[in-house]
Amino acid sequence: MKYSITVVLCMASFSLFSQSVDYKRWIERSADFIELNQLDGAAFALRKAMSMEPANKNNGALLLNLG
């Protein structure tokens, strides 16, 4: 489970270069939380990122990590 979340986050991060810094930072925070096995924090960070840019095309991949 942890591995699949990390893989999807890494894949999503490749297309984030043109995104805002805040959005990318929340994605990075979620990966940090995953490494610390703090899944509640990771879920919060992903939700925060998605709320900052609701129309972002990468939000679908982030949603998969919440389910």
HELIX and SHEET records of a PDB file:
HELIX    1   1 LYS A    2  PHE A   14  1                                  13    
HELIX    2   2 VAL A   21  GLU A   35  1                                  15    
HELIX    3   3 LEU A   39  MET A   52  1                                  14    
HELIX    4   4 ASN A   59  LEU A   66  1                                   8    
END                                                                             
